[in-house]
Amino acid sequence: QVELVESGGGSVESGGSLRLSCVASGFTPGFYCITWFRQAPGKGREGLAAIDSDGRTSYGDSVKERVTIAHDREKNTLYLELNNVNPKDAAKYYCGLNPSPRDGGYYHPGIHCPVSRSTIFGQGTQVAVSS
Protein backbone atom coordinates (compact mmCIF):
# COMPACT_ATOMS: atom_id res chain seq x y z
CA GLN A 1 0.00 0.00 0.00
CA VAL A 2 1.42 3.34 -1.06
CA GLU A 3 1.87 5.91 1.66
CA LEU A 4 3.04 9.51 1.30
CA VAL A 5 4.05 11.60 4.29
CA GLU A 6 4.81 15.30 3.92
CA SER A 7 6.76 17.45 6.34
CA GLY A 8 8.47 20.81 6.56
CA GLY A 9 5.48 23.09 6.78
CA GLY A 10 5.03 25.88 9.29
CA SER A 11 5.36 29.64 9.24
CA VAL A 12 7.61 31.35 6.71
CA GLU A 13 8.38 35.05 6.45
CA SER A 14 7.55 36.87 3.25
CA GLY A 15 10.56 36.89 0.99
CA GLY A 16 11.93 33.73 2.55
CA SER A 17 12.09 30.18 1.27
CA LEU A 18 10.38 26.97 2.22
CA ARG A 19 11.58 23.41 1.74
CA LEU A 20 9.15 20.57 2.01
CA SER A 21 9.71 16.82 2.02
CA CYS A 22 7.52 13.95 0.91
CA VAL A 23 8.51 10.41 1.88
CA ALA A 24 7.00 7.67 -0.23
CA SER A 25 6.73 4.03 0.73
CA GLY A 26 5.00 0.88 -0.37
CA PHE A 27 4.98 1.34 -4.13
CA THR A 28 6.15 -1.15 -6.71
CA PRO A 29 9.05 0.05 -8.88
CA GLY A 30 8.03 0.96 -12.40
CA PHE A 31 7.25 4.12 -14.30
CA TYR A 32 5.58 6.66 -12.02
CA CYS A 33 5.07 10.36 -11.46
CA ILE A 34 5.13 12.33 -8.23
CA THR A 35 3.65 15.81 -8.13
CA TRP A 36 3.59 18.57 -5.53
CA PHE A 37 0.26 20.34 -5.14
CA ARG A 38 -1.17 22.99 -2.91
CA GLN A 39 -4.64 24.13 -2.02
CA ALA A 40 -5.61 27.29 -0.20
CA PRO A 41 -8.97 27.68 1.55
CA GLY A 42 -11.71 28.37 -0.97
CA LYS A 43 -9.46 27.70 -3.94
CA GLY A 44 -8.88 24.77 -6.23
CA ARG A 45 -5.92 22.41 -6.24
CA GLU A 46 -2.85 23.82 -7.95
CA GLY A 47 -0.05 21.76 -9.46
CA LEU A 48 3.38 23.12 -8.56
CA ALA A 49 6.05 20.71 -9.73
CA ALA A 50 6.40 17.13 -10.85
CA ILE A 51 9.06 14.54 -11.51
CA ASP A 52 8.77 11.12 -13.07
CA SER A 53 10.85 7.99 -12.60
CA ASP A 54 12.89 8.86 -15.69
CA GLY A 55 13.90 12.12 -14.02
CA ARG A 56 11.89 14.45 -16.21
CA THR A 57 10.66 17.50 -14.32
CA SER A 58 8.00 20.10 -14.98
CA TYR A 59 6.76 23.17 -13.15
CA GLY A 60 3.43 24.86 -12.71
CA ASP A 61 2.93 28.02 -14.69
CA SER A 62 2.16 30.12 -11.61
CA VAL A 63 5.36 29.28 -9.71
CA LYS A 64 7.87 28.03 -12.25
CA GLU A 65 10.28 30.91 -11.71
CA ARG A 66 10.44 30.26 -7.95
CA VAL A 67 10.18 26.52 -7.49
CA THR A 68 12.52 23.54 -7.65
CA ILE A 69 11.74 19.85 -7.29
CA ALA A 70 14.25 17.15 -6.43
CA HIS A 71 14.06 13.43 -5.79
CA ASP A 72 16.38 11.38 -3.59
CA ARG A 73 15.71 7.84 -4.81
CA GLU A 74 17.78 6.19 -2.10
CA LYS A 75 15.67 7.84 0.57
CA ASN A 76 12.43 7.63 -1.46
CA THR A 77 12.02 11.30 -0.65
CA LEU A 78 10.74 14.11 -2.82
CA TYR A 79 11.64 17.70 -2.06
CA LEU A 80 10.04 20.99 -3.01
CA GLU A 81 11.75 24.34 -2.59
CA LEU A 82 9.83 27.55 -3.12
CA ASN A 83 11.69 30.85 -3.03
CA ASN A 84 10.61 34.45 -2.49
CA VAL A 85 7.52 33.35 -0.63
CA ASN A 86 4.57 35.76 -0.38
CA PRO A 87 1.21 35.64 1.45
CA LYS A 88 -0.47 34.09 -1.61
CA ASP A 89 1.69 31.01 -1.07
CA ALA A 90 -0.09 30.16 2.19
CA ALA A 91 -1.83 26.82 1.65
CA LYS A 92 -1.78 23.14 2.43
CA TYR A 93 0.98 21.52 0.40
CA TYR A 94 0.83 17.85 -0.46
CA CYS A 95 2.30 15.33 -2.82
CA GLY A 96 0.60 12.82 -5.07
CA LEU A 97 1.98 9.68 -6.67
CA ASN A 98 0.52 8.37 -9.90
CA PRO A 99 1.69 4.78 -10.52
CA SER A 100 0.13 4.74 -14.01
CA PRO A 101 0.77 8.14 -15.58
CA ARG A 102 0.77 6.73 -19.11
CA ASP A 103 -2.94 6.02 -18.70
CA GLY A 104 -3.60 9.75 -18.83
CA GLY A 105 -5.80 11.96 -16.68
CA TYR A 106 -6.03 15.64 -15.82
CA TYR A 107 -2.97 17.80 -16.43
CA HIS A 108 -2.45 20.90 -14.30
CA PRO A 109 -1.02 23.79 -16.36
CA GLY A 110 2.68 23.23 -16.94
CA ILE A 111 2.73 19.83 -15.23
CA HIS A 112 3.56 16.79 -17.34
CA CYS A 113 2.24 14.25 -14.81
CA PRO A 114 -1.51 13.65 -14.88
CA VAL A 115 -3.83 13.26 -11.92
CA SER A 116 -6.10 10.26 -12.26
CA ARG A 117 -8.09 7.84 -10.18
CA SER A 118 -4.84 5.98 -9.58
CA THR A 119 -3.19 8.96 -7.89
CA ILE A 120 -2.47 8.55 -4.20
CA PHE A 121 -2.24 11.71 -2.10
CA GLY A 122 -0.56 12.42 1.19
CA GLN A 123 -2.24 14.23 4.07
CA GLY A 124 -0.34 17.42 3.44
CA THR A 125 1.60 19.96 5.44
CA GLN A 126 0.32 23.44 6.20
CA VAL A 127 2.30 26.52 5.27
CA ALA A 128 1.56 29.98 6.67
CA VAL A 129 3.27 33.15 5.46
CA SER A 130 3.92 36.08 7.76
CA SER A 131 4.42 39.57 6.40
PALOGU-770101 format. One record per residue: x, y, z of N, C-alpha, C, O, CB in turn; residue in three letters. Coordinates in pm, whole numbers, plus 32768, in hexadecimal, padded with zeros to 4 digits. Glycine has a CB too. Example, Ala and Ser with C-alpha at 12.3 -4.5 7.8 and 13.67 -1.06 7.14 Angstrom:
<fimars>
85277DC7830C84CE7E3E830C85287EB6830C85907EB4834E846B7E418389ALA
85057F1F82C485577F9682CA850A80038313853D8072832485807FC4823CSER
</fimars>
This chain:
<fimars>
80547F8980008000800080008058807C800080B1808B80547FA08000807AGLN
803E80D47FA2808E814E7F96806A81AF80057FF581C580248079818F7F0CVAL
80D181E9804080BB824F80A6811882C4808A818E82B1806B80D382178134GLU
80E3833D8095813083B780828125840C810080B78425813080FF84068005LEU
8195843881348195848881AD81E585078195825D8502817981CE84388226VAL
81A08579819E81E185FA8188820E8636820D81D6861A82778181865A813FGLU
82748689820482A486D1827A82EA8751824C8305876581D68304867882CFSER
830687A682AD834F8821829082FC889F82908330890D827D83918814820FGLY
8279888F82A48224890582A682378956832582858932837D819388DD8297GLY
81EE89C3832D81F78A1C83A181E98AAB837381AB8AC6830C827C8A0983EDGLY
82228B0683BE82188B94839C82988BC3835883078BA7838681FD8BE9841ASER
82888C0A82EB82F98C3F829F82E48CD6828F82748D03827983088BF88213VAL
834F8D21829983468DB1828583418DD281F083808D8F819E83BD8DF982C8GLU
82F68E3981CF82F38E67814583808E84811483D28EC0815A829B8EE58138SER
839A8E58809B84208E698063847D8DF6808084E88DEC8045845B8EE68096GLY
84568DA080DB84A98D2D80FF84918CB780A4844F8CC2803C84908D06818DGLY
84C78C4480CD84B98BCA807F847F8B5B80D5848E8B5C815085418B9F8043SER
843D8AFE8096840E8A8980DE84408A0C8096844E8A09801B83738A8980E9LEU
845A89A580E68486892580AE843488B780EF843688A38168851F890D80C5ARG
83ED8871809B8393880980C983C88781809C840E87758038830688208095LEU
83A3871B80EA83CB869280CA8350863A80BE82EA86518100842C865A8134SER
835B85D5806B82F08573805B833384EA8054837C84CD7FF58299858F7FD9CYS
831A849780B98353841180BC82EC83AE8088827B83A880B8838183EA814CVAL
83158361802682BC82FF7FE982E582728010835C8253801782BC830F7F4FALA
8284821E802882A18193804982348139801281C381647FFA82AE818080E1SER
825880BC7FFE81F480587FDB81CF804E7F49816E80097F27817D80718026GLY
821980917EEE81F280867E63825180297E1882C6801B7E3B81F0810F7E21PHE
821B7FEC7DB182677F8D7D6182B87FD87CF98280802C7CB182097F277D1DTHR
83387FBF7CED838980057C88834E7FF47BFD831A7F8A7BDB84197FD37C8APRO
8358805C7BB0832380607B28831F80F17B01835781457B478294801C7B1EGLY
82DD81107A9282D5819C7A6A826A81E27ABC81F881B47AC282B881A979D3PHE
828E82527AFB822E829A7B4E824B832F7B4982B3835A7B19823382677BDFTYR
81EF837A7B7B81FB840C7B8681DA84357C15817E83FF7C52819D84547B21CYS
822584957C49820184D17CC981F585687CB4824C85A77C78826B84AE7D38ILE
818A859E7CE7816D862D7CD3815686717D5A811A86377DB580F0863F7C78THR
818786EB7D65816787417DD780EF87987DB280E887D17D4581E187997E00TRP
8090879F7E10801A87F27DFE800D884E7E768051883D7EDB7F9B879B7DEBPHE
7FB488AD7E6A7F8B88FB7EDD7EF989237ECA7EC6892A7E5A7FE589777EF2ARG
7EBA893E7F3B7E30896D7F367E1A89CD7FAA7E2E89AA801E7DCC88F77F3BGLN
7DF08A447F887DCF8AA97FEC7D3A8AA380077CEE8A757FB27DFA8B367FBEALA
7D0F8AD1807B7C7F8AD0809B7C2E8B1980307C4E8B8980097C668B128124PRO
7BC58AD780017B6D8B157F9F7BA18B147F117B628B4C7EB77B538B9E7FC6GLY
7C148AD57EFC7C4E8AD27E767C618A427E487C5F89E57E997CD48B1D7E72LYS
7C748A327DC87C8889AD7D917D17897D7DA37D7089C97DC87C6489AC7CFFGLY
7D2B88FC7D897DB088C17D907E0888FB7D227DDB890F7CB17DA888287D85ARG
7E8489147D447EE3894E7CE57F5E88F47CDA7F9A88D07D407F0D89DE7D12GLU
7F8388D07C627FFB88807C4E807588D87C4C8078893D7C067FF288307BCDGLY
80DC88B47C9A815289087CA881CB88D27C5E820E891B7C15817389187D3ALEU
81E688537C6F825D88177C33824D87817C31820887477C8582DF88407C80ALA
828B87427BCF828086B17BC3830386767B91835286B87B4E820D868B7B65ALA
831785F87BB4838A85AE7B81835E851E7B6A831184E67BB7840385B57BE5ILE
839084E37AFD836D84587AE583E683FE7AFE8452842F7B1D833984457A55ASP
83D3837D7AF2843D831F7B1484AF83207AB0851882E57AC8840582947B1ESER
849B83637A3E8509837679DF855A83F479FE85C1840D79C184D3837E7950ASP
852984427A5F856E84BC7A86853E853A7A42857285A67A5C85FB84AD7A6CGLY
84DB852D79ED84A585A579AB845A85F87A11840F85C37A628449857F7935ARG
846E867B7A0C842A86D67A6883D4873A7A1A83EB875479A4849087217ABFTHR
8372876F7A5F832087DA7A2682EE88317A9982E788057B0C82A887A079D3SER
82CA88AD7A7782A4890D7ADD822589557AB7820C89747A42831489717AF5TYR
81D489707B1E815789B67B09816D8A437AD881CC8A877B00810789B77B86GLY
81148A6F7A8181258AF27A43812B8B637AA981728BC67A9580B48B0C79E3ASP
80E28B567B1780D88BC47B7781538BD37BCF81678C3C7C0C805F8BB27BCDSER
81A68B6B7BD782188B707C35829C8B4A7BF683028B437C3C81FE8B147CA8VAL
829E8B317B7583138AF37B3783948B417B4884008B077B4182F98AE07AA7LYS
83898BC47B5E84048C137B6D843A8C0E7BFC84A68C407C1883EA8CA47B46GLU
83EE8BD17C5784148BD27CE584208B487D2384418B3C7D9983B18C217D33ARG
84078AE07CD783FA8A5C7D13846089FA7CD884868A027C64836C8A267CFEVAL
848B899D7D2E84E489327D0384B588B07D42848F88AD7DB7857889507D2ATHR
84B888457CF5849687C17D27851187687D1B855E87727CBC841D87857CD8ILE
852187117D7F859186B37D7D8564862F7DB98507862B7E0B860C86EC7DC9ALA
85A585C37D91857E853F7DBD85FA84F27DE8865684DD7D9A853384F37D4EHIS
85FB84C77E66866684727E99863283E37E9685E683BB7EEE8694849D7F2AASP
865A83977E31862383107E1F864D82B37E908600825C7EB8865182D67D99ARG
86C582C47EC386F2826B7F2E869D827B7FAA8684821B7FF2878582867F4FGLU
867282F57FC3861F83108039858A830E8018853783238071864583968075LYS
856882F67F9984DB82FB7F6E8499837D7F9B8426837E7FC8848D82827FA6ASN
84E383E97F8F84B2846A7FBF84B184D07F4F851184DB7F028508849C8034THR
844585197F47843285837EE6843986077F2F840286167F9C83AC85747E9ALEU
847D86687EF4848C86EA7F32844F87577ED9844F874D7E5F852187087F4ETYR
841D87BD7F1A83EC88337ED3842888AD7F16841E88BD7F908350883B7ED3LEU
846489037EC8849789827EFD845289F37EB3844F89F77E388533898B7EEEGLU
841C8A4F7F0183D78AC37EC884198B407F0084218B527F79833D8AC17EE9LEU
84488B967EA884918C0D7ED1843A8C8A7EC883D08C8B7E89850D8C1E7E7BASN
846A8CF37F0A84258D757F0783918D647F2883398D8E7EDC84378DB87E7EASN
83798D277F9882F08D077FC182A28D887FDD82D98DE9801082F28CAD803EVAL
82218D877FBC81C98DF87FDA81478DC2801681308D49801281AC8E4E7F5AASN
80F28E1C804D80798DEC8091801E8D94803B7FD48D41807080298E6180C2PRO
80248DA47FB77FD18D517F5F80008CC07F5C7FB98C697F287FD18D8A7ED1LYS
80768CA57F9180A98C1D7F9580778BCE800D80938B56801881408C1F7F95ASP
802E8C0E80677FF78BC880DB7F8F8B6380AD7F2F8B8680687FBA8C2C813FALA
7FA28AE680D37F498A7A80A57F7289F880E87FD589F281317F4F8A6C8009ALA
7F23899080CE7F4E890A80F37F9788D1807A7F6288D1800B7ED488AF811ELYS
800F88A18091806288688028806287D080388072879C80A780F388A1802CTYR
8051878A7FCA805386F97FD2808886BC7F50808A86FC7EE77FC786C47FF0TYR
80B286417F5B80E685FD7EE68086858E7EBB8037855B7F0A817085C37F03CYS
8090856C7E3D803C85027E05808F84A97DAB80DE84DA7D5A7FC4853E7DB8GLY
807D84287DB880C683C87D65806583847D05800183497D30810F835F7DBCLEU
8083838B7C86803483457C22808582CF7BEE80E982E37BA9800B83A57BACASN
805D82547C0F80A981DE7BE4809081B87B5280D2815F7B1D808881697C3CPRO
802F81FB7B12800D81DA7A877FFC82597A347F93826C79F87F8B81857A81SER
805F82AE7A30804D832E79EA8035832079557FFC837A791780C483847A00PRO
806082B1791A804D82A178897FBC828378657F98828177F080A682317855ARG
7F68826D78CC7EDA825A78B27E9082DD78A17E1A82DF787E7E9B820B7923ASP
7ED6834C78B97E9883CF78A57E4D83FF791F7E5283C179897E3B83CA7831GLY
7E07846F790F7DBC84AC797C7DB98543796A7DC2857578FA7DFA84877A05GLY
7DAB858B79D97DA5861C79D27E32865679E57E7C862D7A3E7D4586547A3ETYR
7E5486B5798E7ED786F479957EC9878379C87E8987D779887F1D86F1790BTYR
7F06879F7A3B7F0B882A7A6A7F6588797A0C7FC4884179D47F3E88337AFFHIS
7F4A88FA79F97F9A894B799C802F894479B8805B89637A277F6D89DB79A2PRO
807C891C7955810C8913796281408891799981B988787996813C898079B6GLY
80E9883D79CB811187BF7A0D8101874A79AD80978738797280BD87A77A8DILE
816B86FB799C8164868F793A812A860E7974810E85B0792981EE86737903HIS
8118860879F780E085917A37804B85A37A4D802186087A87812785737ABDCYS
7FF985457A207F6985557A307F3B85297ABB7F7D84DB7AFE7F1E850679C5PRO
7EC9855E7AE27E81852E7B587E1284D47B267DC884F97ACB7E4985A57BAFVAL
7E07845F7B607D9E84027B367D6883BB7BB07D8D83D97C217DD4839C7ACFSER
7D10835D7B987CD783107C067D4282BC7C4B7D3182927CBE7C6582B57BD3ARG
7DB082A57C077E1C82567C427E7482A77CA07EC3826E7CEB7E71821B7BD6SER
7E67832B7C9C7EC183807CEB7EA583727D807E3383787DAD7EB284147CC0THR
7F11835E7DCA7F0983577E5C7F4183D97E957FAC84067E6D7F5782DB7E94ILE
7EF884147EF37F2084937F2E7F4984807FBF7F17842980067EAE84F97F25PHE
7FA784D57FEB7FC884DA80777F67853380C27F0D856F80878056850A808AGLY
7F7A853D81457F20858F81977F41862481907EEC867981AE7F2685618227GLN
7FBA864281697FDE86CE81588022870B81D0801F86D6823F7F66871C8137GLY
8060877E81B680A087CC8220807B885E820A80828891819B813C87B98220THR
805488A0827680208928826C8090898E826C80EF898582BB7FBE894482DDGLN
808489EF821580E68A5C820F809D8AE08224803B8AFE81E081328A5C8186VAL
80CE8B2F8282809C8BB6829B810A8C19827781808BFA8287806D8BC8832FALA
80E48C8D824881478CF38222812E8D71827380C08DA8827281408D118189VAL
81938D9E82B881888E18830881C88E8C82BE82328E7E828081C98E058393SER
81868EFF82C681BA8F758280820F8FCB82DB8243903282B081488FC88246SER
</fimars>
